[in-house]
């Protein structure tokens, strides 16, 4: 039976215990009412492991650690992987990932509390060999002279990344992070990470490289470090070569309707609208034109729905300043950069988390409208397709984009892994429905934590008052 078939077919409920033998209509997001079932919303096991457990696919298996909203997950899927498991501690991000990847098991947990065995069990991978583990672990602390950097408590997430690679024993692993790790004393951190991977039985592709998303079809200047390693018996891949084809800001967002033209977008992030899409880049992201290098599952979605487009209210004075700012220049009061339509976007950043004030990072000014860009415009500049939904609030939406790897950049790296595996990627014929529970895109931390059955204190809660005042003061 095809595990991805939708409609009237039914599958037995697969439970954590053997007591649940229910048969349910197989629709993405359908939940069993048995508390022991892995499809139940409050089960400690992943609710969507059923898709992994019954998958009949020859596609390579990937595991995303520190998954966030899913930029790397999407890039690897587009390269030809089935991302069987996505581990993320933030329940708000987990909800977004679950909605966009209904065929992947989302594990809402800290990597520090997970073993490789648990990841295999909760995702349905079982004893199958994993082809690649990938992710960008936060690394913040640097020890005093004489101490190992990986022993610094602030770098324990990187330590657990290496531990899980050792336990899961994938054929390949990819570590992604900021380019700052390659300069000065930070190089010591990379040296220790490479040593730890070698001790785990992996050979590292050296010299490591910093890749710019703008060189891989993304209209954004975004440089990220990628560290690639292979299990001893496997061939090392090469780093991807830059593409000769460049994409501009206006190639990416010219067809998006102006959010300020819709009163509905004051209260909602979505509205039906008319698009006039002309560039290949935009047509591909809207699902109007096929990308021959995209081996992801196509998603079923409404191409006439403009999403991620909550309006930002600016004062008349701010709008005047924005309008008077030249393309490619920084507006002196807000310090916002006005995008050059023929250039690329500056690096989109996440801003601060709840514990540090929940400030939205400075957003660029639209090339022609006197306002900052919307979440959807940022998503286009990050190479996310239009079917991909983010949290409805601007704060979470921009944070999810700013913290993620542009999918096209992730895909370029993942394609090299596919080549090293000797796999000929194939485009699935199945089209996936997005998650049936769109409410998760609006959940605050409390609701998201309850939905995933984790403590609300797992992530420091946002202070909304601080966020709003900051947003208004920035223009």
Steps between C-alpha positions, in 0.01 A plus 500: 500500500630844412552679832441835336166417343223735605126465480286209609774245570556401861794384703520336842592728785859435610522553874773526758327204663331213319160584644392738226373320191286778359469553129500863397440685173851580377509876480794712607443637845236246598540411866404189690319557831711236674750674730756226434491542125787675324244699300337646806587869554612446859698182442868513593571318173493691175148533368596456141730202534234298317613656175860397568411154626303413188712690249575302187771718358852444373593863564797559733410563864590827670473621860484872577632607840420856619240505223330835567230568243671272248728680254757220496226237507353648184839533331580134567155392386545696178830321444326162522500408871213385714546695824370238740557692823525865597613579855420847638461626856273799426134385477403805291756400237393137532143593412614677184728213403224245557258700284741528207646148522204268572708199394779567750507415870541813710664431836444793734790445736847623587779302338657482845214276614491272196695192408552368152288201594211726600519696175484176303202377702301825505546566130438146380847468346562188705816318401517651150828662410497880510665670205556846646462686830508877463441811705632827635566474873527833685852558627556798725768440761876487476696357786800644678847404383577141583141378483321328215245726329256210469512462878359850546142458633378752242617268223331186624261500205795453265628224726161328475502544120821297487361249750190440292706462184703236683183323619304521175802414283380667180703460184546878487452798729480874432565771759383851411578821686607863487804600295652659812616157614767504230692805624724586793481296818175348381701269275587309814135404533496355150823312563348332807178422311695340217703299753179384672350385171818315410496327838141395419625327184444775243734667252439870440506674164782753525552781460156588625314769310282804555228507235302806396132438426517764225726262304233230498194674361392682818450879470670562834855560615523234770826325586493178703758244600444139394699213643448167322618161626471141380513173690841345450398252230314755284632741239517867589291727279615830353369839601247641252621739232335843476229543241553744214135603515424785739160605635414858596268637767250606235514159329385359834228736621374711209182296457395504866196723557556798730386402850397860569226468237306251714313603814469131592875483561471725802337213690611196299816385328318357195271624226399393151670719240590532133861433401680597181790259511756529220846386616601135505612529863160627615307255281689209655434622855130546418481149361420621149814364338697184570856515628691209339737482799224486762429144617277597790143383543269753337256660743135566430426867571303800376729695267276807526532529876745765619630383839749627756399858428389669819535874447742710704363838599741791448454866580464748215841645587662157483339428165632828366852415618476156342380647169786751493770239562693394191522136395784320672533769768426490873224725633683699771234503772380139498829367359297283262655418160288579196526210261649550155255328263780394267730382780470239773353533847723551800516213750160447660546454873281346767504767770511415867312222673253542785762487771683795344205730444332341198612774262438466129820534301519805273312420183593642160287766336308391192656632177187691394251506787567724806497215750709209621465168323244238605573148619400366157733741323778391735413136425534563126839663564596187696386260219201355687211393271164668545339183640731520800318657792658676796359599835234766444668763718770716347732442797497121478484501119811713456676308774430172320634635171802676653605189692471266202723393216362613162358183344687548171830526687416190702404322180834579336684333789258208520539431126869438560411241764257337256777479239742346750235243592478405133124557501302619199237726661142448394203735513213348702169480317306542824378850585474574870231685685634749749413440864128494569537700821576854380436627853858408590611796289334730756590324824682699764765325706248376757269339242789359299658347810168343599450370146834319508468395864810687619540753785423860406828596666703307242557834324499837679170667422475809288420838653249642255505854637872530435460364148227744401670809638824401324325446170330840510814681610683357199276677258 
